[in-house]
Amino acid sequence: MYIGVDLGGTNISIGIVDNSGKIKFINTISTNSGQKSKNIIDSIINLINNTIKHSSIVKEDINSIGIGIPGIINQETGKIIECINLPLHDVPLAELVKKEVEIPVFIDNDATLAGLAEYEIGVMKNSTTSVLMTIGTGIGGGIIIDGKLQAGYNGIGSEIGHMIVGQNYYDCNCGRNGCLETFASARALVNYTKKLIKQGNIETSLHKMFSGETDRIDGKMIFEQAVKGDELANKAVNRMVKFLSIGIMNLISVIDPQVIALGGGISNAGDFFLEKVRTEVNNLKYFKTMPIGKIMIAKLGNEVGIIGAAMLGKYWLSK
């Protein structure tokens, strides 16, 4: 058995997962991200101990604990280098947790672990070279080549969302301009939709739905109206798809993946979204006859973070 901990800005989710990737027990608490790092670490430790205590699994059957972090990790030392949305900077998390729970602990970036989960039991299974793009508030990435996680020499690789794809009308949270996630994330989609509504040049049902209160608009609503043929919603979606496809084509140019999986909340848009992306990527091919890998919707949904974190221990213990 393996424990997977998915640390997010809102919640800390934990699961006990068997060797095949099936979750046997699950629990969630609030992150309370405004607290100091020690409070968050204590919450993780207490959640692990309480989960073991209240499950039917004995501690001796837990092989390892994996923790997924929304930040940059030193895989060798288990130290968090930087975590933008949580007060965790230069924190030896693996060491601190292992000292308290006395079980081997491994940590990695949450998007990387989502890729590991899809590789173990999802749509990337049995692929030689594959990429998961998690498309939500931002864009993360998990790259696996020949069964090995790819994070680069300094552990900062696979940050797909910070690939520069153009010049945008606002800067990324990282301080640069033109990052993929400022064009093709759910937040970017909503931001651009609001911009179009404010300009007032295109009639849209989105404006009428909330009497001009655009703060209530989210990505799901935009896609729903796009499917119904709303002109403004489709303009926003098509812009998102255009830049996402540029990012995908860049990945194809560099590593030629067998599978590119699209995950995160935006993947719920399903075939409507997927077919637009596939069409645009094909239009961007620099040799029109060149073969490209499969572009697919990821399989594991909301449980991918827990499964990927749990599989991290299995991954490293098998090395």
N, C-alpha and C positions, 0 to 999 in steps of 0.2 A: 504494500500500500504506500501511497505518496500523498503528502499534503500540498495543496496549491493555495497560495494567498495572492489575491488580486487587489493591489493597493491603488485606489483611485482618489480623486479630489473630494468626492462625496461619500463614498462607502469603501469599507474594507470587506471583501468577500473571501470566504475560505471554503475549501472542500476537501474531503478525503476521496482520493481517486485510485481505482485499481489499476493493475498493469495494462489493461486494455483501454484505459482512458475513460472508463465509466465512473461517474460521480456517485459515491455511496452515501455521502452525508454533506450537507451544505449549511452555511451560516453567514450572516451579514450584520455588520454594525456600522454606525456612522464614523467617518474619518475624523471629523472635527479638525479640519485642516488649518484653522486659525491658531491651534495650539503650538507649543514648542515641540521640537523634534523628539525629545524624551517622552512626551505624552503619547505621541503617535507610535513610537517604538514599543512603549509599554502596552498600548492597545493591541498591537500585533501579537505580542507575547501572550497577553491574557487571552486573546481570542484563540490562539493555537492551543493553549492549555485547556481552555473550557471546551473547545471542540473535541479534543481527545477524550476528555472526561465524560462528556455527554453522548458520545457516539458508542457504538458497540465494538469499536476497534481498540485493541490494546496497544499501548505505546510501543511495545517491542516489535509490533508488526509494521510500524511506520519506518520506511527505509530512508526517507529524506523529506525536506521541506523546500519548496521553491517559492520565491516571492517575485511577482511582477511589479515593476516600478515605472511610473510615467516620467522617466528621466534617463540620464546617461550613467552607465555602470562600468566599473572595472571588473570584468568577469573573473580574473585571476584572484583578486583580493576580496571580492564580495563587497566592495565599497561603493556607495553612491557618490558619483562625482558631482552631479547637479540634478535637481528636481525642481523645475520652474514653478509649478503650482503648489508645492508643498515645502515646508521649511526643513528640507533634508539636503544639506550641502556638506560634502566631504565626511560622510557618516559611514562607519564600518558596520553596516546593518547585519550582514551575514554573521560576523563574529559576535555581535551583541546578542542576537537571537539564539544562536547556537549555544552560547554560554548559559542561557537561562533554560532552554528546553532540552538540551543534551541530545540533539538529533542533528545530523548533517544538514546545513542550510546553504542554498544557492540562490542568487538573485540575478535578474536580467531585466532589460527593457520590456514593458508590457506588450508592445506591438511585435517585438521579436518573438516573444513567447506565444502570441496568437498564431504567428507563422509556424512555430514548432508544433502547436496543437493541430493545425490544419495538415501539417506534414505527417504527423503520427496517425491521425484517424479521420482526416477531412479530405478536401478535394485535391490537396497537394500530395497525398499519399503515393508512394512509389515513384515520385518524380525525381529526376536527377538534378534539375536546377529549377527552383521555384521562388516566387515572391508573393507575399501577402501584403496588400495595401489596406490599412485600416482607415476608413474614411468616416470621420465623425466631426467633433469640434475642430480637430486638426487632422493631419494625415500622418500616420506612422507606417513603418515597414518592417517586415520580417523576411530576410533572405536566407535561403538554405541551398547549399551546393554540395552535392555528393553526401547528403546526410549530415552536413556540418553547418551550424549556425555561423553566419557571416556578420561580424560587427567591426572588422578592420583592426588595424594595429593598436589604436588607442581606445577601442571600444565605442567609437562614436559613428561607426558606419551604419548603414541602412536607415539613416534619417531622410527618408524619401520626401517627406513633406517640406524639407528645406532645400530641395532642388530648385534652382532658379529657372523659370520657364517664360518670363516676360516682365514687362514693367507694369505695375499695378497702381491703382489710385490711392492705396493706403499701404503702410509698412506692416511687415510681419512682427509678431511679438519678439522675435529673435533680434530685431533691430535692422534687418535688411529689407530690401524691396524686391518683390518678384518671386517669393517662395511659392511653391506649388500649392501649399495649404491655404494661401490667401486667394487663390483662384478656384480651387476644386474641393474644399472641405464643405461640410454642412454649414458651418458659420459663414464661409465665403459666399455660398449660395444665398443665404438669407440676407447678408449685407448687400449683395448686388441687387437682389429683388427689391429691397427697401429703397435703394438708390433709384431704380427705375420707376417705382411708384411715386417717389418724391418729385421726379422730373415731370411726371404727369402727362407724358406724350402718348402712352398706350393704355387703353381701357383694360381693366382687369377685374376679375371677380374677387381677387385677394383683397383689394382695397374696400370693396363693398362688404365683405364678410365681417370686418371689424370696424366699419365706419371710420376708416383712416387710422386706427390704432395699430400701426405696423409692428409694434413690439410683441404682439401675440402671434406673429407669423413664424412658422418653423419649416424645416426642410420637408417634412412629410406633407404638409399642406401644399407646398409649392409643387411637389411631384404629383399630388392628387389633381391639382388644377391643370397641370401640364398634360396629364393623360386625357383630361376632358377637353383639351384643345385651347386652353387659355393662352393668348398670344404672349403676354408679358411673362408668364410662368415658363413657357417654352423658350423664350429668349434667354432667360436666366439659366435654365437647365442646359441649354445648348452651349452657352459660354462655359459653364462648368465642365461639361463633357469635352469640349475642345481642349482645354488646358490639361485636364486629367489625361487625355489621350496623348498629348505632347509628353507628359511625364512618363507614361507607359512606353511610348516609342523610344524615349531616352534609355529606359531600362532594357528594352529589347536590343538597342544598339550596343550596349555595354556588356550585358551578360546573357542575352538570348535565352530567357527562361522557357522551360517546357510548359509551366503553368503560371499564370498570373491570377491570383484570387483577390476579389474585391470584398472586403469585410467592413465592419463598423455599421453604424446606424443607417447610413445612406444606402447600404446594400439592400435594405428592405424595399427599395423601389423596384426590385426584381427585374423581370425581362425587359420592361420598358427602358429602364436605365442601361441594362447590359447590352441590348442590341444597339443602342445609340453609341456606346463606347466601342463596341466591336467594329461598327461601320466607320467611325471616325479614325480609329487606329489603322484600319485597312487603307483609308484614304491618305494617311500620313507615311505609308511605307516608302522608303527612298528607292527601293527596287520593287516595282509593282508585282513581280512574280515571286518575290521572296516569301518563304514560309515563316509563319510566326506561331508561337505557342498558344495554348488555349487560354482564353480569358473567361473566367468563371466567377460566379457568386460564391463566397465562402459558405461553409456548411454549418459551423458550430454555434453561431449566434451569440447570445449573452453569456454562455458558459465557457467561451473560448479562453478567457483570461485565467480562470481557475484551472482548466485542463492543461493549458500551456505551462503554467507555473508548476503544476504537479509533475508534468513530463520533463521539466528541466532537471530535477534530481535524477530521474531515470536516465536521461541523456548523459549527464556527467559521470554517474556511477558506472555506466557501461564502458567508459573510455579506458 
